[in-house]
C-alpha cells in the first residue's frame, strides 16, 4: 500500500457498540461460551465514533496511517456485563459469573 502511490488509510475497529444495538446484552452469553475470565478486557468503540473516523479517512485526514479506532480505556467483561443499555445491573453480572475463577 505504501508504495502504491494511492491515498489510503486502514481503520482497525474494536468491539462495536451503539444505541439499542444489543451487542452489550450478548456479552454474558459470549463470555460463558468462550469461558472468558471476568478480568478479560475488550477494546470498544461506539458506532458514532466509527462514523467520525470514516469521515476523517474519506477527507484525507488519515492518509497513510493505520489507526486503532477504540475508546480511551478497554473494559473488563465484568464491567460490560453490568453496563448495558438499560443501565448497570451488578446482580446480572454477579449471576453470570458465578463459579468463575
C-alpha positions as CSV (number, residue, x, y, z in Angstrom):
1,X,0.0,0.0,0.0
2,X,2.7,2.5,1.0
3,X,4.5,2.1,-2.3
4,X,1.3,2.1,-4.5
5,X,1.1,5.9,-4.8
6,X,-2.5,5.8,-3.8
7,X,-4.1,7.6,-0.8
8,X,-5.0,5.1,1.8
9,X,-5.8,4.6,5.5
10,X,-6.5,1.5,7.5
11,X,-9.0,1.7,10.3
12,X,-8.9,-1.2,12.8
13,X,-12.1,-1.2,14.9
14,X,-12.6,-2.5,18.4
15,X,-15.8,-4.2,19.6
16,X,-18.6,-2.1,18.1
17,X,-21.5,-1.0,20.2
18,X,-24.2,1.7,20.0
19,X,-27.6,2.9,21.0
20,X,-30.0,-0.1,21.2
21,X,-27.9,-2.5,19.1
22,X,-28.0,-5.4,21.6
23,X,-24.3,-6.2,21.5
24,X,-23.7,-5.4,25.1
25,X,-26.6,-7.6,26.1
26,X,-24.9,-10.6,24.4
27,X,-21.7,-10.3,26.4
28,X,-22.8,-12.7,29.3
29,X,-23.7,-15.4,26.8
30,X,-20.5,-14.9,24.8
31,X,-18.4,-14.8,28.0
32,X,-19.8,-18.2,29.1
33,X,-19.4,-19.8,25.7
34,X,-15.8,-18.6,25.3
35,X,-15.0,-19.2,29.0
36,X,-13.8,-15.7,29.4
37,X,-12.4,-14.6,32.8
38,X,-14.2,-11.6,34.3
39,X,-11.0,-9.6,34.2
40,X,-10.5,-10.1,30.4
41,X,-10.7,-6.8,28.6
42,X,-12.3,-5.7,25.3
43,X,-11.3,-2.6,23.4
44,X,-14.6,-0.9,22.4
45,X,-15.8,1.8,20.0
46,X,-19.2,3.4,19.7
47,X,-20.7,3.5,16.2
48,X,-20.8,7.3,16.2
49,X,-17.1,7.3,16.7
50,X,-16.6,5.0,13.8
51,X,-18.6,7.4,11.6
52,X,-16.3,10.2,12.6
53,X,-13.2,8.1,11.8
54,X,-14.6,7.0,8.5
55,X,-15.3,10.7,7.6
56,X,-11.8,11.7,8.6
57,X,-10.4,8.9,6.4
58,X,-12.5,9.9,3.4
59,X,-11.5,13.5,3.8
60,X,-7.8,12.6,3.7
61,X,-7.0,13.4,7.3
62,X,-5.7,9.9,8.0
63,X,-3.9,9.3,4.7
64,X,-1.0,6.9,5.0
65,X,-1.9,5.8,8.6
66,X,-3.0,2.7,10.3
67,X,-5.4,3.7,13.1
68,X,-6.6,1.7,16.0
69,X,-10.1,3.1,16.5
70,X,-11.1,2.3,20.1
71,X,-12.4,4.1,23.2
72,X,-9.9,5.5,25.7
73,X,-9.9,2.5,28.0
74,X,-10.7,-1.1,27.4
75,X,-13.5,-2.5,29.6
76,X,-13.5,-5.8,31.6
77,X,-16.0,-8.5,30.9
78,X,-17.3,-7.9,34.4
79,X,-17.9,-4.2,33.7
80,X,-19.5,-4.9,30.3
81,X,-22.0,-7.4,31.8
82,X,-23.1,-4.8,34.3
83,X,-23.0,-1.9,31.8
84,X,-25.9,-2.3,29.4
85,X,-28.3,0.0,27.6
86,X,-30.8,-0.4,30.4
87,X,-28.2,0.7,33.0
88,X,-25.8,-1.0,35.3
89,X,-27.0,-4.3,36.7
90,X,-24.4,-5.7,39.1
91,X,-26.7,-8.5,40.1
92,X,-26.8,-9.8,36.5
93,X,-23.0,-9.5,36.3
94,X,-22.6,-11.5,39.6
95,X,-25.1,-14.2,38.5
96,X,-23.5,-14.8,35.0
97,X,-20.0,-15.1,36.6
98,X,-20.9,-17.5,39.4
99,X,-18.3,-20.2,39.8
100,X,-15.8,-18.4,37.6
101,X,-12.1,-18.4,38.6
